[in-house]
Amino acid sequence: MNKYAKEFYKRHGVEEIHPAAETGLNMAGKKVMTTKYCLKHQFNICNTCHPEQTEPFYLIDENNHKYELKFNCAKCEMEIYF
């Protein structure tokens, strides 16, 4: 992160600034995204309708890297972990 980005975040009240993934930080096992878009809901296997569906679920990219998906059904959110 460059100094201008740091200044921007501080100016907007961010108290704790972590290094960006682009710096080579080890992101293994870290949450990289929280989204309201939920694949369980999209594929009609949401826990509210289908509690028998078991986790874990993964997204797999073109380099065969697996990203674990975790679901917070109470908030209707999906989390993606590196």
C-alpha positions in Angstrom: 0.0 0.0 0.0 1.4 3.4 -0.9 1.5 6.4 1.4 -1.5 8.1 -0.3 -3.7 5.1 0.4 -2.5 5.0 4.0 -3.3 8.7 4.4 -6.7 8.2 2.8 -7.6 5.3 5.2 -6.4 7.3 8.3 -8.3 10.3 7.2 -11.5 8.2 7.0 -11.1 6.7 10.5 -9.4 3.4 9.9 -7.3 2.7 13.0 -5.6 -0.6 12.0 -4.2 -0.9 8.5 -2.9 -4.3 7.4 -0.5 -4.9 4.5 -2.2 -5.6 1.2 -2.2 -9.1 -0.3 -0.1 -7.7 -3.2 2.9 -7.2 -0.8 3.4 -11.0 -0.7 1.6 -11.4 2.6 0.8 -15.1 3.3 -3.0 -15.1 2.8 -3.5 -18.9 3.5 -6.6 -19.4 5.6 -7.5 -15.7 5.7 -10.9 -14.4 4.8 -10.6 -12.4 1.6 -14.3 -11.5 1.0 -17.7 -11.4 2.6 -20.6 -11.1 0.2 -24.4 -11.1 0.3 -24.3 -13.2 -2.9 -24.7 -16.7 -1.7 -24.1 -19.8 -3.9 -26.2 -22.0 -1.6 -29.2 -19.6 -2.2 -28.4 -19.4 -5.9 -28.4 -23.2 -6.3 -31.5 -23.5 -4.0 -29.7 -25.5 -1.3 -30.0 -22.8 1.4 -29.9 -24.1 5.0 -33.3 -22.7 5.7 -34.8 -25.0 3.1 -32.2 -27.8 2.9 -30.6 -28.3 6.3 -29.2 -31.7 5.2 -26.6 -30.0 2.9 -23.2 -30.4 4.5 -20.1 -28.2 4.2 -17.4 -27.5 3.3 -17.9 -26.0 -0.1 -15.1 -24.7 -2.3 -14.5 -22.6 -5.4 -11.7 -23.9 -7.5 -9.8 -21.5 -9.9 -8.1 -22.3 -13.2 -4.8 -23.0 -11.3 -6.6 -25.6 -9.2 -6.4 -23.4 -6.1 -9.3 -24.1 -3.7 -11.1 -21.3 -1.9 -13.1 -22.4 1.1 -16.6 -21.0 1.4 -18.3 -20.5 4.8 -21.9 -19.4 5.2 -23.4 -17.2 7.8 -27.1 -18.0 7.2 -28.3 -15.8 10.1 -26.9 -12.8 8.2 -27.5 -14.3 4.7 -23.8 -13.9 3.9 -21.1 -16.0 2.3 -17.4 -15.7 3.2 -14.5 -16.7 0.9 -11.2 -17.9 2.4 -7.9 -18.0 0.6 
